[in-house]
Amino acid sequence: MRTSMADVQHSLGGIDFPKNKNEIVKYAQEHGASDEIVSDLQQLPDRTYNNAADVAQEFSGKRFEGESK
């Protein structure tokens, strides 16, 4: 099951942007994000994100590996 965007935003609370994908994943890991959230973040496109809305835009509407239809 894919995590909700609300869960992701909670896990990234306090992050300063811009950040690249790896920095976002590392921040989430260091701040206690679940393995599921970290896994979903690792599947985001490898680019720089300027704000939380950028992350949400990439996250929303996409099916992640392992998610059933």
Helices and strands as residue ranges (DSSP letters): H 5-11, E 19-20, H 21-30, H 35-42, E 48-49, H 52-59
